[in-house]
Amino acid sequence: MADDVETITVSIETDEDADEVELPSGLVDVLAEQGQSPSEVVGDITLLSFASRAHHLVHHDEGDNPELDAIEQETMALFEERFGVTFGEATGHQH
């Protein structure tokens, strides 16, 4: 790792366990919208990443999985609740 790059440690907790991820704080700052805290930035990117993966699994993988379809629908509802736009509107990727 570069010694001159400052990092930030983000803690992730569930009812069952915990983890930490270290990120360059400058990257978190660059990705932040005005007034966003580092934890909000990481939260936004986490949900965006999960929504993207869910979308890919349902729409770009082979097979039909009703349980996965329901999970993807809930993920997209949570995405829209957090960001105020649909995943398709936010990414320009619609089916």
Biopython code that builds the backbone (N, CA, C, O; Angstrom):
import numpy as np
from Bio.PDB.StructureBuilder import StructureBuilder

atoms = [
    (1, "MET", "N", (0.832, -1.186, 0.000)),
    (1, "MET", "CA", (0.000, 0.000, 0.000)),
    (1, "MET", "C", (0.876, 1.248, 0.000)),
    (1, "MET", "O", (1.978, 1.261, 0.549)),
    (2, "ALA", "N", (0.360, 2.280, -0.623)),
    (2, "ALA", "CA", (1.089, 3.540, -0.638)),
    (2, "ALA", "C", (1.000, 4.181, 0.747)),
    (2, "ALA", "O", (-0.089, 4.334, 1.299)),
    (3, "ASP", "N", (2.150, 4.552, 1.299)),
    (3, "ASP", "CA", (2.187, 5.095, 2.653)),
    (3, "ASP", "C", (1.591, 6.488, 2.757)),
    (3, "ASP", "O", (1.185, 6.903, 3.842)),
    (4, "ASP", "N", (1.530, 7.217, 1.652)),
    (4, "ASP", "CA", (1.071, 8.591, 1.705)),
    (4, "ASP", "C", (-0.426, 8.742, 1.437)),
    (4, "ASP", "O", (-0.925, 9.866, 1.388)),
    (5, "VAL", "N", (-1.141, 7.653, 1.265)),
    (5, "VAL", "CA", (-2.576, 7.705, 1.012)),
    (5, "VAL", "C", (-3.318, 7.396, 2.312)),
    (5, "VAL", "O", (-3.167, 6.319, 2.889)),
    (6, "GLU", "N", (-4.116, 8.357, 2.757)),
    (6, "GLU", "CA", (-4.899, 8.152, 3.977)),
    (6, "GLU", "C", (-6.060, 7.210, 3.693)),
    (6, "GLU", "O", (-6.629, 7.208, 2.601)),
    (7, "THR", "N", (-6.396, 6.422, 4.685)),
    (7, "THR", "CA", (-7.505, 5.495, 4.542)),
    (7, "THR", "C", (-8.529, 5.716, 5.648)),
    (7, "THR", "O", (-8.262, 6.369, 6.657)),
    (8, "ILE", "N", (-9.694, 5.156, 5.424)),
    (8, "ILE", "CA", (-10.768, 5.182, 6.400)),
    (8, "ILE", "C", (-11.245, 3.743, 6.566)),
    (8, "ILE", "O", (-11.355, 2.999, 5.591)),
    (9, "THR", "N", (-11.524, 3.364, 7.791)),
    (9, "THR", "CA", (-12.031, 2.027, 8.064)),
    (9, "THR", "C", (-13.527, 2.121, 8.313)),
    (9, "THR", "O", (-13.991, 2.919, 9.127)),
    (10, "VAL", "N", (-14.266, 1.294, 7.600)),
    (10, "VAL", "CA", (-15.719, 1.264, 7.724)),
    (10, "VAL", "C", (-16.102, -0.069, 8.353)),
    (10, "VAL", "O", (-15.681, -1.128, 7.887)),
    (11, "SER", "N", (-16.893, -0.012, 9.401)),
    (11, "SER", "CA", (-17.363, -1.220, 10.081)),
    (11, "SER", "C", (-18.715, -1.623, 9.528)),
    (11, "SER", "O", (-19.572, -0.781, 9.259)),
    (12, "ILE", "N", (-18.891, -2.929, 9.362)),
    (12, "ILE", "CA", (-20.139, -3.491, 8.864)),
    (12, "ILE", "C", (-20.601, -4.507, 9.898)),
    (12, "ILE", "O", (-19.866, -5.437, 10.229)),
    (13, "GLU", "N", (-21.819, -4.334, 10.411)),
    (13, "GLU", "CA", (-22.313, -5.232, 11.442)),
    (13, "GLU", "C", (-23.680, -5.780, 11.070)),
    (13, "GLU", "O", (-24.512, -5.073, 10.501)),
    (14, "THR", "N", (-23.903, -7.044, 11.395)),
    (14, "THR", "CA", (-25.215, -7.661, 11.327)),
    (14, "THR", "C", (-25.512, -8.211, 12.714)),
    (14, "THR", "O", (-24.701, -8.074, 13.630)),
    (15, "ASP", "N", (-26.660, -8.826, 12.864)),
    (15, "ASP", "CA", (-26.984, -9.434, 14.153)),
    (15, "ASP", "C", (-26.053, -10.598, 14.474)),
    (15, "ASP", "O", (-25.906, -10.978, 15.636)),
    (16, "GLU", "N", (-25.430, -11.160, 13.451)),
    (16, "GLU", "CA", (-24.647, -12.380, 13.630)),
    (16, "GLU", "C", (-23.136, -12.195, 13.603)),
    (16, "GLU", "O", (-22.408, -12.991, 14.195)),
    (17, "ASP", "N", (-22.651, -11.152, 12.923)),
    (17, "ASP", "CA", (-21.207, -10.986, 12.832)),
    (17, "ASP", "C", (-20.857, -9.565, 12.444)),
    (17, "ASP", "O", (-21.728, -8.703, 12.322)),
    (18, "ALA", "N", (-19.569, -9.335, 12.253)),
    (18, "ALA", "CA", (-19.092, -8.003, 11.879)),
    (18, "ALA", "C", (-17.855, -8.146, 11.000)),
    (18, "ALA", "O", (-17.164, -9.165, 11.023)),
    (19, "ASP", "N", (-17.597, -7.096, 10.224)),
    (19, "ASP", "CA", (-16.428, -7.049, 9.368)),
    (19, "ASP", "C", (-16.010, -5.593, 9.251)),
    (19, "ASP", "O", (-16.748, -4.688, 9.641)),
    (20, "GLU", "N", (-14.839, -5.384, 8.718)),
    (20, "GLU", "CA", (-14.352, -4.036, 8.451)),
    (20, "GLU", "C", (-13.758, -4.013, 7.059)),
    (20, "GLU", "O", (-13.225, -5.014, 6.578)),
    (21, "VAL", "N", (-13.855, -2.857, 6.415)),
    (21, "VAL", "CA", (-13.218, -2.656, 5.121)),
    (21, "VAL", "C", (-12.462, -1.337, 5.182)),
    (21, "VAL", "O", (-12.974, -0.336, 5.684)),
    (22, "GLU", "N", (-11.253, -1.349, 4.672)),
    (22, "GLU", "CA", (-10.431, -0.145, 4.644)),
    (22, "GLU", "C", (-10.451, 0.417, 3.231)),
    (22, "GLU", "O", (-10.218, -0.305, 2.262)),
    (23, "LEU", "N", (-10.729, 1.699, 3.124)),
    (23, "LEU", "CA", (-10.843, 2.368, 1.828)),
    (23, "LEU", "C", (-10.005, 3.636, 1.821)),
    (23, "LEU", "O", (-9.837, 4.265, 2.865)),
    (24, "PRO", "N", (-9.476, 4.025, 0.669)),
    (24, "PRO", "CA", (-8.800, 5.321, 0.592)),
    (24, "PRO", "C", (-9.805, 6.440, 0.875)),
    (24, "PRO", "O", (-10.829, 6.539, 0.198)),
    (25, "SER", "N", (-9.521, 7.268, 1.854)),
    (25, "SER", "CA", (-10.470, 8.324, 2.219)),
    (25, "SER", "C", (-10.659, 9.325, 1.089)),
    (25, "SER", "O", (-11.729, 9.921, 0.965)),
    (26, "GLY", "N", (-9.640, 9.519, 0.267)),
    (26, "GLY", "CA", (-9.777, 10.428, -0.878)),
    (26, "GLY", "C", (-10.788, 9.918, -1.885)),
    (26, "GLY", "O", (-11.505, 10.710, -2.496)),
    (27, "LEU", "N", (-10.855, 8.604, -2.069)),
    (27, "LEU", "CA", (-11.839, 8.028, -2.980)),
    (27, "LEU", "C", (-13.248, 8.218, -2.432)),
    (27, "LEU", "O", (-14.173, 8.546, -3.175)),
    (28, "VAL", "N", (-13.402, 8.014, -1.141)),
    (28, "VAL", "CA", (-14.708, 8.234, -0.515)),
    (28, "VAL", "C", (-15.122, 9.693, -0.691)),
    (28, "VAL", "O", (-16.283, 9.976, -0.985)),
    (29, "ASP", "N", (-14.183, 10.615, -0.515)),
    (29, "ASP", "CA", (-14.471, 12.046, -0.695)),
    (29, "ASP", "C", (-14.881, 12.364, -2.130)),
    (29, "ASP", "O", (-15.820, 13.129, -2.350)),
    (30, "VAL", "N", (-14.186, 11.784, -3.105)),
    (30, "VAL", "CA", (-14.483, 12.035, -4.515)),
    (30, "VAL", "C", (-15.883, 11.526, -4.876)),
    (30, "VAL", "O", (-16.593, 12.152, -5.664)),
    (31, "LEU", "N", (-16.269, 10.400, -4.300)),
    (31, "LEU", "CA", (-17.561, 9.798, -4.622)),
    (31, "LEU", "C", (-18.734, 10.415, -3.847)),
    (31, "LEU", "O", (-19.894, 10.153, -4.165)),
    (32, "ALA", "N", (-18.438, 11.219, -2.851)),
    (32, "ALA", "CA", (-19.476, 11.838, -2.022)),
    (32, "ALA", "C", (-20.189, 12.953, -2.777)),
    (32, "ALA", "O", (-19.575, 13.728, -3.511)),
    (33, "GLU", "N", (-21.489, 13.008, -2.576)),
    (33, "GLU", "CA", (-22.238, 14.166, -3.030)),
    (33, "GLU", "C", (-22.174, 15.195, -1.917)),
    (33, "GLU", "O", (-21.865, 14.856, -0.775)),
    (34, "GLN", "N", (-22.460, 16.433, -2.231)),
    (34, "GLN", "CA", (-22.315, 17.520, -1.277)),
    (34, "GLN", "C", (-23.018, 17.207, 0.046)),
    (34, "GLN", "O", (-24.209, 16.900, 0.081)),
    (35, "GLY", "N", (-22.251, 17.294, 1.121)),
    (35, "GLY", "CA", (-22.800, 17.116, 2.448)),
    (35, "GLY", "C", (-22.905, 15.676, 2.920)),
    (35, "GLY", "O", (-23.332, 15.438, 4.050)),
    (36, "GLN", "N", (-22.530, 14.711, 2.093)),
    (36, "GLN", "CA", (-22.621, 13.308, 2.486)),
    (36, "GLN", "C", (-21.491, 12.920, 3.418)),
    (36, "GLN", "O", (-20.339, 13.302, 3.217)),
    (37, "SER", "N", (-21.839, 12.159, 4.435)),
    (37, "SER", "CA", (-20.823, 11.624, 5.331)),
    (37, "SER", "C", (-20.188, 10.387, 4.695)),
    (37, "SER", "O", (-20.776, 9.783, 3.798)),
    (38, "PRO", "N", (-19.007, 10.010, 5.146)),
    (38, "PRO", "CA", (-18.382, 8.798, 4.611)),
    (38, "PRO", "C", (-19.281, 7.561, 4.742)),
    (38, "PRO", "O", (-19.331, 6.745, 3.822)),
    (39, "SER", "N", (-19.979, 7.411, 5.848)),
    (39, "SER", "CA", (-20.835, 6.227, 6.011)),
    (39, "SER", "C", (-21.998, 6.244, 5.023)),
    (39, "SER", "O", (-22.419, 5.188, 4.551)),
    (40, "GLU", "N", (-22.519, 7.422, 4.704)),
    (40, "GLU", "CA", (-23.588, 7.517, 3.696)),
    (40, "GLU", "C", (-23.063, 7.144, 2.312)),
    (40, "GLU", "O", (-23.753, 6.471, 1.546)),
    (41, "VAL", "N", (-21.857, 7.575, 1.994)),
    (41, "VAL", "CA", (-21.252, 7.244, 0.699)),
    (41, "VAL", "C", (-21.097, 5.735, 0.573)),
    (41, "VAL", "O", (-21.471, 5.150, -0.443)),
    (42, "VAL", "N", (-20.550, 5.113, 1.596)),
    (42, "VAL", "CA", (-20.350, 3.661, 1.568)),
    (42, "VAL", "C", (-21.698, 2.941, 1.517)),
    (42, "VAL", "O", (-21.832, 1.935, 0.821)),
    (43, "GLY", "N", (-22.696, 3.444, 2.246)),
    (43, "GLY", "CA", (-24.032, 2.852, 2.200)),
    (43, "GLY", "C", (-24.639, 2.931, 0.812)),
    (43, "GLY", "O", (-25.213, 1.956, 0.327)),
    (44, "ASP", "N", (-24.516, 4.086, 0.170)),
    (44, "ASP", "CA", (-25.047, 4.244, -1.189)),
    (44, "ASP", "C", (-24.374, 3.277, -2.163)),
    (44, "ASP", "O", (-25.042, 2.621, -2.961)),
    (45, "ILE", "N", (-23.062, 3.199, -2.089)),
    (45, "ILE", "CA", (-22.336, 2.346, -3.021)),
    (45, "ILE", "C", (-22.615, 0.871, -2.736)),
    (45, "ILE", "O", (-22.656, 0.053, -3.656)),
    (46, "THR", "N", (-22.803, 0.542, -1.488)),
    (46, "THR", "CA", (-23.148, -0.840, -1.129)),
    (46, "THR", "C", (-24.486, -1.231, -1.747)),
    (46, "THR", "O", (-24.594, -2.282, -2.379)),
    (47, "LEU", "N", (-25.507, -0.389, -1.567)),
    (47, "LEU", "CA", (-26.816, -0.705, -2.129)),
    (47, "LEU", "C", (-26.765, -0.713, -3.656)),
    (47, "LEU", "O", (-27.385, -1.571, -4.285)),
    (48, "LEU", "N", (-26.044, 0.220, -4.259)),
    (48, "LEU", "CA", (-25.892, 0.231, -5.715)),
    (48, "LEU", "C", (-25.256, -1.068, -6.202)),
    (48, "LEU", "O", (-25.694, -1.643, -7.199)),
    (49, "SER", "N", (-24.239, -1.522, -5.509)),
    (49, "SER", "CA", (-23.552, -2.749, -5.901)),
    (49, "SER", "C", (-24.468, -3.963, -5.760)),
    (49, "SER", "O", (-24.513, -4.809, -6.653)),
    (50, "PHE", "N", (-25.189, -4.055, -4.662)),
    (50, "PHE", "CA", (-26.106, -5.177, -4.476)),
    (50, "PHE", "C", (-27.222, -5.152, -5.519)),
    (50, "PHE", "O", (-27.610, -6.200, -6.035)),
    (51, "ALA", "N", (-27.737, -3.972, -5.830)),
    (51, "ALA", "CA", (-28.792, -3.866, -6.842)),
    (51, "ALA", "C", (-28.263, -4.290, -8.211)),
    (51, "ALA", "O", (-28.955, -4.972, -8.967)),
    (52, "SER", "N", (-27.049, -3.885, -8.519)),
    (52, "SER", "CA", (-26.448, -4.259, -9.790)),
    (52, "SER", "C", (-26.260, -5.768, -9.889)),
    (52, "SER", "O", (-26.556, -6.367, -10.923)),
    (53, "ARG", "N", (-25.774, -6.377, -8.826)),
    (53, "ARG", "CA", (-25.578, -7.834, -8.817)),
    (53, "ARG", "C", (-26.911, -8.565, -8.910)),
    (53, "ARG", "O", (-27.028, -9.548, -9.641)),
    (54, "ALA", "N", (-27.921, -8.094, -8.174)),
    (54, "ALA", "CA", (-29.242, -8.733, -8.227)),
    (54, "ALA", "C", (-29.815, -8.628, -9.629)),
    (54, "ALA", "O", (-30.363, -9.598, -10.152)),
    (55, "HIS", "N", (-29.693, -7.465, -10.239)),
    (55, "HIS", "CA", (-30.177, -7.263, -11.603)),
    (55, "HIS", "C", (-29.486, -8.239, -12.553)),
    (55, "HIS", "O", (-30.136, -8.886, -13.374)),
    (56, "HIS", "N", (-28.184, -8.335, -12.433)),
    (56, "HIS", "CA", (-27.423, -9.224, -13.316)),
    (56, "HIS", "C", (-27.858, -10.685, -13.139)),
    (56, "HIS", "O", (-28.055, -11.405, -14.118)),
    (57, "LEU", "N", (-28.003, -11.106, -11.898)),
    (57, "LEU", "CA", (-28.386, -12.495, -11.634)),
    (57, "LEU", "C", (-29.749, -12.833, -12.226)),
    (57, "LEU", "O", (-29.947, -13.930, -12.747)),
    (58, "VAL", "N", (-30.687, -11.896, -12.146)),
    (58, "VAL", "CA", (-32.050, -12.161, -12.621)),
    (58, "VAL", "C", (-32.174, -11.982, -14.130)),
    (58, "VAL", "O", (-32.846, -12.772, -14.792)),
    (59, "HIS", "N", (-31.534, -10.953, -14.680)),
    (59, "HIS", "CA", (-31.776, -10.604, -16.077)),
    (59, "HIS", "C", (-30.690, -11.034, -17.059)),
    (59, "HIS", "O", (-30.911, -11.002, -18.269)),
    (60, "HIS", "N", (-29.539, -11.429, -16.568)),
    (60, "HIS", "CA", (-28.440, -11.751, -17.478)),
    (60, "HIS", "C", (-27.840, -13.138, -17.259)),
    (60, "HIS", "O", (-26.914, -13.528, -17.969)),
    (61, "ASP", "N", (-28.353, -13.879, -16.294)),
    (61, "ASP", "CA", (-27.932, -15.258, -16.101)),
    (61, "ASP", "C", (-28.996, -16.185, -16.668)),
    (61, "ASP", "O", (-30.134, -15.774, -16.895)),
    (62, "GLU", "N", (-28.634, -17.387, -16.886)),
    (62, "GLU", "CA", (-29.571, -18.374, -17.412)),
    (62, "GLU", "C", (-30.459, -18.890, -16.279)),
    (62, "GLU", "O", (-30.043, -18.935, -15.121)),
    (63, "GLY", "N", (-31.669, -19.272, -16.625)),
    (63, "GLY", "CA", (-32.554, -19.905, -15.656)),
    (63, "GLY", "C", (-33.555, -18.950, -15.051)),
    (63, "GLY", "O", (-33.380, -17.732, -15.050)),
    (64, "ASP", "N", (-34.609, -19.547, -14.536)),
    (64, "ASP", "CA", (-35.682, -18.798, -13.889)),
    (64, "ASP", "C", (-35.732, -19.220, -12.430)),
    (64, "ASP", "O", (-35.854, -20.409, -12.132)),
    (65, "ASN", "N", (-35.640, -18.272, -11.532)),
    (65, "ASN", "CA", (-35.636, -18.566, -10.113)),
    (65, "ASN", "C", (-36.599, -17.608, -9.421)),
    (65, "ASN", "O", (-36.241, -16.458, -9.166)),
    (66, "PRO", "N", (-37.826, -18.065, -9.111)),
    (66, "PRO", "CA", (-38.825, -17.181, -8.492)),
    (66, "PRO", "C", (-38.348, -16.551, -7.179)),
    (66, "PRO", "O", (-38.674, -15.399, -6.895)),
    (67, "GLU", "N", (-37.586, -17.290, -6.386)),
    (67, "GLU", "CA", (-37.084, -16.731, -5.128)),
    (67, "GLU", "C", (-36.114, -15.585, -5.395)),
    (67, "GLU", "O", (-36.175, -14.544, -4.740)),
    (68, "LEU", "N", (-35.232, -15.780, -6.347)),
    (68, "LEU", "CA", (-34.284, -14.729, -6.712)),
    (68, "LEU", "C", (-35.000, -13.533, -7.342)),
    (68, "LEU", "O", (-34.604, -12.388, -7.126)),
    (69, "ASP", "N", (-36.043, -13.793, -8.113)),
    (69, "ASP", "CA", (-36.849, -12.702, -8.678)),
    (69, "ASP", "C", (-37.432, -11.840, -7.564)),
    (69, "ASP", "O", (-37.414, -10.612, -7.657)),
    (70, "ALA", "N", (-37.950, -12.471, -6.510)),
    (70, "ALA", "CA", (-38.533, -11.733, -5.385)),
    (70, "ALA", "C", (-37.468, -10.923, -4.649)),
    (70, "ALA", "O", (-37.711, -9.787, -4.241)),
    (71, "ILE", "N", (-36.289, -11.516, -4.487)),
    (71, "ILE", "CA", (-35.185, -10.809, -3.839)),
    (71, "ILE", "C", (-34.778, -9.590, -4.662)),
    (71, "ILE", "O", (-34.540, -8.516, -4.111)),
    (72, "GLU", "N", (-34.699, -9.756, -5.966)),
    (72, "GLU", "CA", (-34.330, -8.634, -6.846)),
    (72, "GLU", "C", (-35.380, -7.535, -6.788)),
    (72, "GLU", "O", (-35.032, -6.354, -6.762)),
    (73, "GLN", "N", (-36.647, -7.898, -6.767)),
    (73, "GLN", "CA", (-37.719, -6.900, -6.685)),
    (73, "GLN", "C", (-37.628, -6.107, -5.380)),
    (73, "GLN", "O", (-37.796, -4.888, -5.380)),
    (74, "GLU", "N", (-37.365, -6.794, -4.276)),
    (74, "GLU", "CA", (-37.224, -6.095, -2.989)),
    (74, "GLU", "C", (-35.999, -5.188, -2.997)),
    (74, "GLU", "O", (-36.049, -4.070, -2.486)),
    (75, "THR", "N", (-34.908, -5.664, -3.571)),
    (75, "THR", "CA", (-33.696, -4.850, -3.667)),
    (75, "THR", "C", (-33.969, -3.581, -4.464)),
    (75, "THR", "O", (-33.520, -2.498, -4.088)),
    (76, "MET", "N", (-34.705, -3.714, -5.564)),
    (76, "MET", "CA", (-35.014, -2.542, -6.389)),
    (76, "MET", "C", (-35.951, -1.576, -5.667)),
    (76, "MET", "O", (-35.846, -0.362, -5.842)),
    (77, "ALA", "N", (-36.861, -2.106, -4.860)),
    (77, "ALA", "CA", (-37.737, -1.237, -4.063)),
    (77, "ALA", "C", (-36.914, -0.468, -3.031)),
    (77, "ALA", "O", (-37.141, 0.724, -2.824)),
    (78, "LEU", "N", (-35.968, -1.135, -2.388)),
    (78, "LEU", "CA", (-35.096, -0.466, -1.421)),
    (78, "LEU", "C", (-34.214, 0.573, -2.113)),
    (78, "LEU", "O", (-33.960, 1.644, -1.560)),
    (79, "PHE", "N", (-33.751, 0.256, -3.315)),
    (79, "PHE", "CA", (-32.953, 1.193, -4.107)),
    (79, "PHE", "C", (-33.753, 2.463, -4.384)),
    (79, "PHE", "O", (-33.273, 3.573, -4.156)),
    (80, "GLU", "N", (-34.977, 2.284, -4.877)),
    (80, "GLU", "CA", (-35.803, 3.442, -5.217)),
    (80, "GLU", "C", (-36.149, 4.258, -3.974)),
    (80, "GLU", "O", (-36.213, 5.486, -4.033)),
    (81, "GLU", "N", (-36.370, 3.583, -2.860)),
    (81, "GLU", "CA", (-36.661, 4.286, -1.604)),
    (81, "GLU", "C", (-35.476, 5.150, -1.174)),
    (81, "GLU", "O", (-35.658, 6.282, -0.727)),
    (82, "ARG", "N", (-34.280, 4.621, -1.309)),
    (82, "ARG", "CA", (-33.091, 5.363, -0.878)),
    (82, "ARG", "C", (-32.728, 6.494, -1.830)),
    (82, "ARG", "O", (-32.384, 7.589, -1.387)),
    (83, "PHE", "N", (-32.803, 6.239, -3.143)),
    (83, "PHE", "CA", (-32.303, 7.200, -4.120)),
    (83, "PHE", "C", (-33.383, 8.053, -4.772)),
    (83, "PHE", "O", (-33.069, 9.071, -5.389)),
    (84, "GLY", "N", (-34.654, 7.657, -4.649)),
    (84, "GLY", "CA", (-35.731, 8.449, -5.230)),
    (84, "GLY", "C", (-35.910, 8.269, -6.724)),
    (84, "GLY", "O", (-36.698, 8.982, -7.345)),
    (85, "VAL", "N", (-35.190, 7.327, -7.306)),
    (85, "VAL", "CA", (-35.325, 6.978, -8.720)),
    (85, "VAL", "C", (-35.180, 5.469, -8.830)),
    (85, "VAL", "O", (-34.649, 4.820, -7.929)),
    (86, "THR", "N", (-35.653, 4.914, -9.938)),
    (86, "THR", "CA", (-35.494, 3.481, -10.148)),
    (86, "THR", "C", (-34.048, 3.162, -10.508)),
    (86, "THR", "O", (-33.278, 4.046, -10.882)),
    (87, "PHE", "N", (-33.697, 1.896, -10.390)),
    (87, "PHE", "CA", (-32.376, 1.445, -10.797)),
    (87, "PHE", "C", (-32.143, 1.756, -12.273)),
    (87, "PHE", "O", (-31.062, 2.205, -12.654)),
    (88, "GLY", "N", (-33.159, 1.515, -13.100)),
    (88, "GLY", "CA", (-33.054, 1.800, -14.525)),
    (88, "GLY", "C", (-32.829, 3.274, -14.804)),
    (88, "GLY", "O", (-32.021, 3.630, -15.662)),
    (89, "GLU", "N", (-33.538, 4.132, -14.085)),
    (89, "GLU", "CA", (-33.351, 5.576, -14.268)),
    (89, "GLU", "C", (-31.946, 6.004, -13.823)),
    (89, "GLU", "O", (-31.313, 6.843, -14.464)),
    (90, "ALA", "N", (-31.472, 5.424, -12.731)),
    (90, "ALA", "CA", (-30.168, 5.816, -12.192)),
    (90, "ALA", "C", (-29.023, 5.332, -13.081)),
    (90, "ALA", "O", (-27.996, 6.001, -13.201)),
    (91, "THR", "N", (-29.202, 4.183, -13.694)),
    (91, "THR", "CA", (-28.098, 3.581, -14.448)),
    (91, "THR", "C", (-28.258, 3.682, -15.954)),
    (91, "THR", "O", (-27.302, 3.456, -16.695)),
    (92, "GLY", "N", (-29.464, 4.022, -16.419)),
    (92, "GLY", "CA", (-29.732, 4.045, -17.842)),
    (92, "GLY", "C", (-29.859, 2.652, -18.428)),
    (92, "GLY", "O", (-29.869, 2.484, -19.647)),
    (93, "HIS", "N", (-29.955, 1.659, -17.566)),
    (93, "HIS", "CA", (-30.023, 0.268, -17.984)),
    (93, "HIS", "C", (-31.416, -0.275, -17.651)),
    (93, "HIS", "O", (-31.703, -0.625, -16.507)),
    (94, "GLN", "N", (-32.254, -0.336, -18.651)),
    (94, "GLN", "CA", (-33.630, -0.783, -18.436)),
    (94, "GLN", "C", (-33.965, -1.925, -19.395)),
    (94, "GLN", "O", (-33.422, -2.020, -20.496)),
    (95, "HIS", "N", (-34.867, -2.777, -18.947)),
    (95, "HIS", "CA", (-35.327, -3.896, -19.768)),
    (95, "HIS", "C", (-36.779, -3.692, -20.091)),
    (95, "HIS", "O", (-37.381, -4.518, -20.777)),
]
sb = StructureBuilder()
sb.init_structure("model")
sb.init_model(0)
sb.init_chain("A")
sb.init_seg("    ")
for serial, (resi, resn, name, xyz) in enumerate(atoms, 1):
    if name == "N":
        sb.init_residue(resn, " ", resi, " ")
    sb.init_atom(name, np.array(xyz, "f"), 0.0, 1.0, " ", f" {name:<3s}", serial, name[0])
structure = sb.get_structure()
